[in-house]
Amino acid sequence: MTVSEKCRYEVTEKGIAVVTIHNPPMNALDEETMYSLEELVLKAESDPTARVVVITGEGPTFVVGADVNRVKEVTTAEEGRSLTSQAQAIINRIEDCRKPVIAAINGLCLGGGMELAMACHLRFISDQAQMGLPEIMLGIMPGFGGTQRSARLLGTARALEIMLTAKFITSEEALAIGLVNDVFSNDNLMEETIRFAEKIASKSQLAVKTIMEAVLDGSTLSLKEGLALESECFGRLAESEDKDEGIAAFMEKRKPVFKDR
């Protein structure tokens, strides 16, 4: 089995790279699936035909946690650190992608699945899906970035509530607390997600890339440093052909034709 057999990759005519996790029956994030996912996100990032990445699950689930059998084999602190460090590195690589990555949460999204979804830049969820970090039920804790990203996304109190009670979050609650961007009917989830992705794909990709740089890199800086980065990024775009085209199209009341340079 090659690594990529655990996930599928296709690019639509409008530049949407769809990465589908295919590890039945529950799309657990075993080692092969994790490396396959990383491989295909890296492929999308370097693929000139791909402008936006959408990650979803095959079948009725998005991802239901890590591989419990693998976790069962971890019996020492050193093994625990190794397992989580490797997984965190892959999840971090997805978050660091310079093309927008969207999670299309089509079903149960638990444990490692929610940790993966939180690393994506935007999240859309089926009205029939649920999310959660229920690792405490196994006597363990989130280890693929869940403790850190949930607190940053939702605030400490809300994140602790979710992790310490192992509660399942409905799609409506996920939207209400800011965990996802929108809720779509289960039948229309991919259609709506692709439609949203196409809006991004139609914009100047130079501007998209530069905004991603300012937000992702700026989030690790102080406000003062982040503002300086923003100014530097804006300055680069001020010299671009797309800036001239965008303003000209606005003034002429027409649709811009960006050349991504």
PyMOL commands that set and color helices and strands:
alter all, ss='L'
color gray80, all
select helices_A, chain A and resi 3-6+31-46+68-73+77-95+112-119+135-138+146-154+156-165+171-176+186-201+205-218+223-238+241-251
alter helices_A, ss='H'
color red, helices_A
select strands_A, chain A and resi 7-11+16-21+52-57+61-64+101-105+108-110+122-126+130-132+169-170+182-184
alter strands_A, ss='S'
color yellow, strands_A
deselect
rebuild
show_as cartoon
